[in-house]
Amino acid sequence: MSQGNRVGIVGVGRMGMNMALRLHETGRIVKAVYDIDRTRAQALADQVGATAVPSLSDVSEMSDVVLTVVTDDAAMDTIYSERNDSLLAHASGRLFINCATVTPDVHRTVEKRVEQSGGLSLEACMASSITQARTGTLYLMCAGRPEAYERAMPILQALSNAMRYLGPAGTAAEVKALVNMVMNVNTAALAEGLGLGRALGLDLTVLREVFAQTGAASRVLETDGEDMQDREHDCYFSAAHAAKDSGIALKLAHERGLPLPLAEATKAQYDTLVRLGKGELDKSAIAELTFPERREELVEEE
């Protein structure tokens, strides 16, 4: 199996673009980039000296390692299609590192298809966000064949400051689904706490400082609390992705007959944001549903 250093990137949105820039700056040869948004792909290619290719098969043909950062199950099925233009066309000898948050069964299916085509597949689910992708400080949850993990190590080390190998294909996706489910519940709870604080006429800066010194403290308080208060919802992790990822966890729970009422309620809140056309705002925008004056605005917009 080839051990070359040419890297291809599929999906150059917020995360994929910054990961590509990071790899380029650490001396990796980013050879090919692909995105359904051809303008975005060309802009990145110009920055890293790559080729913005017109087909998925071109990516695998030109690369030794292919990094994929796509949006959902359907996108993963498309890029690894067994029928149409696909990365599988030149999968033999290649390593595919898949970073999207998708359902565990999709990662298992992708691994099977890639191995049948002579390649290796690894899931490398990401924690953290755009800033960490750019600086190479992601936390990566990895799963797949041990040999795929070992071969991917140089790329993973360039992108992260910590990583964890969790087991066979699908395991990292399960863990990531739970990470995001708990994060989303925490985010919703913080939004309700600050929203009620506003309704009570409390000083929200003081309230956040008290939260930070008590059992109400959380990572979400650090990352989203001020943004909720100041109504700053520039996107690092979108409300639409929060809804999708909570849905993945709930699907796993339903398959096992386990009720998760907090996760259900949280997903319903994010689904509401999406329905209201706010899905591309950051997940902190869930506070728009809990601050009294903001709720009134949303009702008026409807």
N, C-alpha and C positions, 0 to 999 in steps of 0.2 A: 504494500500500500504506500502510495506516494507520501513523502514527508515534506513537500515543498512549502513555501512560505507565502504564496500568492493568496490574497484574501478577496472573496467576493461578498458583497452586502446586498441582501434583499430586504427592502423596507427601510426607507431613509427619512422617516418622520422625525419627531423630536428626539427619540432615543437612538434610533439607528444612525441618524446623521452624526450625533455627538460621539457615538461609539466609533464610527468610521474616522472621525477627526482625531480621536484619541489614538487609535491604532496607527494612523499615519504619522502622528507626532512621535510615537515610540518606535518608529523605524520599520513598521510592517508595510508590505507592498499591497496597497489596496488596488486591486487590478480591475474589478468590474463592479458596478453598482446598478441596481434595478429598482424601480418603483413605478407604480401605476401613474404617478404624477411625473411625467417625463421631464418637465421643467425643473422640478426639485432635484431629480436624479442628476441632471446635467450640471446644475449649480454645485452639487457636492463633488461630482467627478472633476470639475475644474479646480476645486480646492485641493484635492488629494492626488491629482495626476492619474485618475482612473478613466475608464471608458464607461459611459452611460449606455448600457446595452439594451437592445429592443426586446430581448426574449430571455426567459428564465434559463433555457438550455445554454445560452451564451455564458451566463454566470458560472455554471458548473464546469463548462468547457474551459474557461479561462482561469479557473481558481483551483487551489488545492484545499482550501478551507472556505466554507460558505457560512456566513453568519446571517441568520434570518430573524427579523424583528417585525412581525406582521400583527394584524389587529385581532383576529378571532379564529375560530375553528374553520370557518368557510375559507378564509384566506390561506390557512395552513394546508387544507385539502387541495386547494388550487395549485399552490406552488409545488406540491408533491403529487400532482395528478398522475395517474397511470394511463391517461388517455390523451391528454393535450400537451401543449408546450409545458415543460416541467423541468425542475432541477434534476429529476431522475434520469434525464437523457444522457448525462455524462457523470453519473454518480460513482462509477467504479473508481476506487482508490481515493475518493474524496471524503472529507470529514465535514459534517453538517452540524453546526451549533445553533440550536433553536431557542430563542430567548423570549418568545411571546408567552403571555399568560393565556393558555387555552386549556381545554379539558384534558385530564390524564389520558383518556382513551385515544385522543388524537395523537399525543406523543408516542403512544405504543404503536399505533398504526403507521406513523411516519417512520419509526425505527424499523418496523418490519419491511416496509417498502424500500427503504434505503439499503438495508442489508441484502434484500433480494436483488438489488441492482449493483451490489458489490461495494457499497460504501459503509461508513459508520455514522451514527447519529447520536447526538448528546443533547439533552435539554439542559439549559442553563438559565433558570428563571431568575429574574432580577428583582431585588429589593432596592430601594432608594429611587432617585429620579434623575432629571436632566442634568443637574449640576454634577452629580456623581458619575454619570456616564461620560461627561466631558473631562473630568479630572481622573478617571480611572479608579474610583473609590466605591464602585458598586459592591453590594453583597450578593453573591451568586449561590443559588441552590441548584445543585447539579444531580442528574440521574441518567442512567444508561449503562452501557457496557463499561467496565473498568478501563479497558484499553482505549475507549473513546475519550474518557475523562483524562487519562494520562497524555494522550496525544494532544488534547485541547489545552493542556496546562499553560503553555507559553502565551496563548491568546487570552485565556482567562486571567492570568496574572497581570497582563497589561490593562485589563478592564476593571479589575477589582482590587480591593485591599483585604478582602476576606471571602472565603468560599467554603462550601460544605458539600461533600458527596453524600447523597442520601440513599442510593440504592438503584434498583432497576427502573427502566423507563416508566414514566407516570408518577413516580414517587415525589419528585420535585414539584410537579404540577399540583399534586395533592397538598403538599406543604404550603406552596405559594397561595393556593386558594384559601387556606385557613389564615395565613398571614394577612391577606387583603380583606377577608371577611372580618377579622377582629379589628383591623385598622379602620375599616369603614364604620363598624359599630361604634368605635371610640370617637370617630369624627362626628357621627350623628349625635352622640351623647354630649360632646363638647358644644356643638351648635345649640342644643336644647338648653344646656346650662347657661351659656352666654345670652341666649335669647330671653330666658326667664330673668336673668340678671338685668337685662335692658328693660324688661317690662316692670321690674321692681324699682327702677330708677337708680340702680347701683352703678358705681364707677367701675367700668369693665376692666380698666388697666389694673386697678387694685384687686378686682376679683380674679383676674388671671394670675396675679402674683400670689394670692392666697392659694389658688388651685395648685400652683407649682410647689408649694411647701406642704401639701396635704395629700390625702389619698386620691384626690382628683388629678394629680399630676400624670402626664403621659407624654409620649413622643409627639402625638398629634397636637397636644397643647403647645409644644415648642414650635412645630412647623406651621400650624394652621390658626392658632388662637388669635394672634395679632391681625392676620389677614381677615378672619371672620369679623373682628371688631371694626377694622378699617374698610371693609368691603372691597378688599383687593383680591381678585380671583384669577390672576394670571395663571395660565394652566401649566402645572407640573404633572399632575395626574388627574385626568378629566373625570367629571361626574359620570359621563357615559361609560368610561372604563370601570368606574366603581360599581355601577349597576351591573355591568357584564360579569365582573369578577365575583360579586356577591352571588350572582346567579349560578356560577360554577360551583361554589361551595354548597349552595342550597340543593343543587342537583345531586351532589354526592350525598348530602344528608337524606334527601328524599329516597334515594336508592337503598338506603339502609334503614328507612323507617324512623328517622330521628327528627323530632320537631325542633326547630331553631327559631323561636318567635322573635328574638332580637334581630337576627339576621334578616328575617322576612320583613320586619318593619323598616329596617334600614334600606333594604333594596327598594321597597315601595317609595321611600323618600327620594332616592336617586332616580327611580323611574319617573317620578313626578317632575323632577328637574329636566329630564330628557324630554318629556312630553311638552313642557313649557318652552322648549327651545334653548335650554341652558346647559345642554349636555357637554358642550365644549369648554365650559368654564371649569376651573379647578374644583376638586372635590370639596374644598372649603366653602363652595357656594351653597352647600346644603344649609348654611346659616340663613340664606335668603328665605327659607321656609319657616324659620323659627323666630327671627327678630320681628316684633309686632308690625312696625312701620313698613318693613320689606314685604311681609305677607300681604299687606293691603295693596302694595304696588302690583304684586303678582296677580292678585284677584282682579285688579283693574285691567291688566294686560290680557287676561283670559276673556 
